[in-house]
Every structure is written in structure tokens, then in C-alpha cells.
Amino acid sequence: MFNLVCAQETKNSHYSSWNSIVPKMTFNKSFYIKSEFHFRRTNFLKDWEQLMIRPSVHYKPDEIYDFSLGYSYIRNYSFSDFSTPINANEYNIWEEVQLSHAGKRLKFKHRFRLEERFIDKIVQPSVGVYSIKGTSYNNRFRYRFTLTRPLIKLSGTKSISLQIFDELFINLDKGIRPKSFNQNWFYLGLGYPITSKIRMGMGYHNIGLKSGNNRLITNHILQTTVSCNLN
């Protein structure tokens, strides 16, 4: 006879507004640089959730392959009893391969990213008191599948497009062995080229995150992204 004991899963949810600016500069037909600036607020814009700066260098030999190397600075803020107890930073280096292909009206992208993460280690020297002592290191793998389809044709070559993506995050053990589920992202939104060099996207972004103590956190996000070519 076996006794099965299941720890009760705690569920929390919150609502956020994520806003991004993504400038890009092209050097030639194969090389370009890009940076991402993410400003993420929560609790109906009252509190900071996260600030992120992510520059990267890209090599794109053709229309299918895009190889990149990047760096991320991430500031995580304490905004609730289920967030980090104090403000803390993460610094990571990442390598990425993106594959693109298209049908008659559909465009597909597969993005594979490996992250080497250095995260502030939060310690609790006494009850209710937290501090940062060094950093912890771990690896994470991310896979994103994106589908884009034009919906409404406007003047000239402009059209409003539908974009859907789903991204899976997997914590890795030593090396590249899968260890545990980290989180999943789902996005559904619309994109519109404001000019030949500026594009805007807006949509609903849902995140399911598995944190410590058997806690499941759901984030409902209104996401806005402005991408621009600087050349």
C-alpha cells in the first residue's frame, strides 16, 4: 500500500504593461546590430516589475538563417509577496539561431536561444531581512515559434498583420541536459508599419511561471513594441 502526498499548488496572478523599443542598425547585407529596451510595469502601472536592456550582434547570411550573440541586463523589482523580496539583478550572455521560412501568406520563425545566467543571490540573515550575497549561475534554453499573417491591406505595401508566438523556457542541469520547466509565454497581437522604417506591435501576452515553493504565477500583459531601423 502506497501513500501519495501532493503539495498544494499556490496560484497567483497579476496584470502588467510591457513596453519595448527595439532599434536596429545594418552594416551590410549580412551583419547588423540591435538593442532592446524593455520597460515593464505592473499593478495597473503603479509599480516597476522589470527593466531590461539587451544589445546583440547578428550575422544573417541569407533569408533563412540568423545567428546572434547578445547580452542582457535585467533589473527585477520587488512588487508583491510572490515577487523577489528585494530588488535584484540578472546578467546573462546568450547565443541564438533563428530560422525563417514562408508560405503563400504565412511566415514562420523558429528561435533557439541558450542563456548563461548570473543572478544575484538573495539571502535572509534574519527574519524579515534580506540582502544580496554574490551570484548564482545556471543555464536556460528557450524555444519560440512565431507565425505571422497579413490581415488587412492598407495603402501601398502596408498591411495590418496578425502575429502569434509561443515560447517555452527550460532550466538546464550541468551542461545542456534539461532539468525543469521554467515558464511559458503566449502572445497574440497585431503589427502595423507606421513608416518604411518604424513598425508598431500591440497585443495580449500571457505568461505562466513556475517558481519556488510549488507556486504558479500567471501574468496578464498588454504588450506594446516599437521597432525602428536607424539606417
C-alpha positions as CSV (number, residue, x, y, z in Angstrom):
1,M,0.0,0.0,0.0
2,F,1.4,3.4,-1.0
3,N,0.6,6.8,0.4
4,L,0.7,9.6,-2.1
5,V,1.2,13.1,-0.7
6,C,0.7,16.1,-3.1
7,A,1.8,19.5,-2.1
8,Q,-0.9,22.1,-2.7
9,E,0.0,24.4,-5.6
10,T,-0.3,28.1,-4.8
11,K,-1.6,30.2,-7.7
12,N,-1.1,34.0,-8.1
13,S,-1.9,36.3,-10.9
14,H,-1.2,39.9,-11.8
15,Y,-1.7,42.4,-14.6
16,S,1.1,44.3,-16.3
17,S,2.0,46.7,-19.1
18,W,5.2,45.8,-21.1
19,N,6.6,48.5,-23.4
20,S,9.6,48.0,-25.7
21,I,11.7,50.0,-28.1
22,V,13.9,48.0,-30.5
23,P,16.4,50.0,-32.6
24,K,18.4,48.2,-35.4
25,M,21.3,49.3,-37.5
26,T,22.5,47.4,-40.5
27,F,26.1,47.4,-41.7
28,N,25.8,45.3,-44.8
29,K,23.7,42.6,-46.2
30,S,25.0,40.1,-43.6
31,F,25.7,42.0,-40.4
32,Y,23.6,44.2,-38.2
33,I,23.3,45.2,-34.5
34,K,20.2,45.5,-32.5
35,S,19.2,46.5,-28.9
36,E,16.1,46.0,-26.9
37,F,14.9,48.4,-24.2
38,H,12.1,46.9,-22.1
39,F,10.1,49.0,-19.6
40,R,7.8,46.7,-17.6
41,R,5.2,47.9,-15.1
42,T,2.6,46.1,-13.0
43,N,-0.2,46.6,-10.6
44,F,-2.0,48.8,-13.1
45,L,1.2,50.7,-13.9
46,K,1.8,51.6,-10.2
47,D,4.9,49.6,-9.7
48,W,8.1,48.6,-11.6
49,E,8.2,44.9,-12.5
50,Q,11.3,44.7,-14.6
51,L,13.8,46.8,-16.6
52,M,15.8,45.2,-19.3
53,I,18.5,46.3,-21.7
54,R,19.5,43.7,-24.4
55,P,22.1,44.5,-27.1
56,S,23.1,41.9,-29.7
57,V,25.2,41.4,-32.8
58,H,23.7,39.4,-35.7
59,Y,25.1,37.5,-38.7
60,K,22.4,36.8,-41.4
61,P,23.9,35.1,-44.4
62,D,20.6,34.6,-46.2
63,E,16.8,34.8,-45.7
64,I,16.7,31.6,-43.7
65,Y,19.4,31.8,-41.0
66,D,20.1,34.5,-38.4
67,F,22.9,33.8,-35.9
68,S,23.3,36.2,-32.9
69,L,25.3,36.8,-29.8
70,G,23.9,39.0,-27.1
71,Y,23.9,40.3,-23.5
72,S,21.1,41.1,-21.2
73,Y,21.0,43.3,-18.1
74,I,17.8,42.7,-16.1
75,R,16.6,44.6,-13.1
76,N,13.9,42.6,-11.2
77,Y,11.8,44.7,-8.7
78,S,10.0,43.7,-5.5
79,F,6.4,44.5,-6.1
80,S,4.4,41.8,-4.2
81,D,4.6,38.9,-1.8
82,F,5.2,36.5,-4.7
83,S,7.9,38.5,-6.4
84,T,11.6,38.8,-5.5
85,P,11.7,40.0,-1.8
86,I,14.1,42.8,-2.7
87,N,15.3,44.4,-5.9
88,A,17.9,42.2,-7.7
89,N,19.8,42.0,-10.9
90,E,20.5,39.3,-13.5
91,Y,23.2,39.5,-16.1
92,N,23.2,36.9,-18.9
93,I,25.1,36.1,-22.1
94,W,23.2,34.3,-24.8
95,E,23.7,32.6,-28.2
96,E,20.8,32.2,-30.7
97,V,19.8,30.7,-34.0
98,Q,16.7,31.8,-35.8
99,L,15.2,30.0,-38.8
100,S,12.7,31.7,-41.1
101,H,10.5,30.3,-43.9
102,A,7.3,31.4,-45.6
103,G,4.3,30.0,-47.4
104,K,2.0,31.9,-49.7
105,R,0.5,34.1,-46.9
106,L,2.1,32.7,-43.8
107,K,5.6,33.4,-42.3
108,F,7.1,31.1,-39.7
109,K,10.1,31.6,-37.4
110,H,11.8,29.2,-35.1
111,R,14.1,30.7,-32.5
112,F,16.5,28.7,-30.4
113,R,18.4,30.5,-27.5
114,L,20.8,29.3,-24.9
115,E,21.4,31.6,-21.9
116,E,24.3,31.6,-19.4
117,R,22.7,33.4,-16.4
118,F,24.4,35.2,-13.5
119,I,21.7,36.0,-10.9
120,D,22.0,38.0,-7.7
121,K,21.8,35.5,-4.8
122,I,19.3,36.7,-2.2
123,V,20.0,35.6,1.4
124,Q,18.0,36.1,4.6
125,P,20.3,36.7,7.6
126,S,17.4,37.2,9.9
127,V,13.6,37.2,9.9
128,G,12.2,39.8,7.5
129,V,15.7,41.0,6.5
130,Y,17.1,40.2,3.0
131,S,20.4,41.1,1.3
132,I,22.4,40.1,-1.8
133,K,25.5,38.0,-1.3
134,G,27.3,37.1,-4.6
135,T,25.6,35.5,-7.6
136,S,24.3,32.1,-8.7
137,Y,24.9,30.6,-12.1
138,N,22.6,28.5,-14.3
139,N,21.8,27.8,-17.9
140,R,18.4,28.0,-19.6
141,F,17.1,27.0,-23.0
142,R,14.4,28.9,-24.9
143,Y,12.4,27.9,-28.0
144,R,10.0,30.3,-29.7
145,F,7.7,29.5,-32.6
146,T,6.2,32.6,-34.4
147,L,3.5,32.8,-37.0
148,T,2.7,36.0,-38.9
149,R,-0.1,36.5,-41.4
150,P,-1.3,39.7,-43.2
151,L,-4.9,40.5,-42.4
152,I,-5.9,43.9,-43.8
153,K,-4.2,45.5,-46.7
154,L,-3.8,49.3,-46.5
155,S,-2.4,51.9,-48.8
156,G,0.7,50.9,-50.8
157,T,2.5,47.9,-49.4
158,K,1.3,48.5,-45.9
159,S,-0.9,45.9,-44.2
160,I,-2.0,45.1,-40.6
161,S,-0.6,41.7,-39.7
162,L,-1.6,39.1,-37.1
163,Q,1.3,37.7,-35.0
164,I,1.1,34.7,-32.7
165,F,4.0,33.1,-30.8
166,D,4.6,30.6,-28.1
167,E,7.9,30.3,-26.2
168,L,9.0,27.5,-23.9
169,F,11.7,28.1,-21.2
170,I,13.6,25.1,-19.8
171,N,16.1,25.2,-16.9
172,L,19.2,23.1,-17.7
173,D,21.3,21.0,-15.5
174,K,25.1,20.9,-15.8
175,G,25.9,21.1,-19.5
176,I,22.7,21.2,-21.6
177,R,20.6,18.5,-20.0
178,P,17.0,19.6,-19.4
179,K,16.3,19.9,-15.7
180,S,12.9,21.5,-15.1
181,F,10.1,23.7,-16.7
182,N,10.7,27.4,-16.0
183,Q,7.9,29.3,-17.8
184,N,5.8,29.5,-21.0
185,W,4.9,32.7,-23.0
186,F,2.0,33.1,-25.3
187,Y,1.3,36.2,-27.4
188,L,-1.5,37.2,-29.8
189,G,-1.3,40.6,-31.4
190,L,-1.3,42.9,-34.4
191,G,1.5,44.6,-36.2
192,Y,1.5,47.8,-38.3
193,P,4.3,49.5,-40.3
194,I,3.9,53.2,-39.4
195,T,6.6,54.2,-41.9
196,S,9.1,52.2,-44.0
197,K,11.5,52.3,-41.0
198,I,9.2,52.1,-38.0
199,R,6.8,49.3,-37.0
200,M,4.5,49.0,-34.1
201,G,3.0,45.9,-32.5
202,M,0.4,45.6,-29.7
203,G,-1.3,42.6,-28.2
204,Y,-2.1,40.3,-25.3
205,H,0.8,38.4,-23.7
206,N,0.2,35.6,-21.2
207,I,3.0,34.2,-19.0
208,G,2.8,31.1,-16.9
209,L,5.8,30.9,-14.5
210,K,6.7,28.1,-12.1
211,S,8.6,29.5,-9.1
212,G,9.8,28.0,-5.9
213,N,7.6,26.5,-3.1
214,N,5.3,24.9,-5.7
215,R,3.9,28.3,-6.8
216,L,2.4,29.0,-10.2
217,I,2.3,32.7,-11.3
218,T,0.2,34.0,-14.2
219,N,0.9,37.4,-15.7
220,H,-1.7,39.0,-18.0
221,I,0.1,41.6,-20.1
222,L,-0.8,44.4,-22.5
223,Q,2.4,44.5,-24.7
224,T,3.5,47.3,-27.0
225,T,6.6,47.2,-29.1
226,V,8.1,49.8,-31.4
227,S,10.8,48.6,-33.8
228,C,12.9,51.0,-35.9
229,N,15.7,50.8,-38.5
230,L,18.2,53.5,-37.9
231,N,19.8,53.4,-41.4
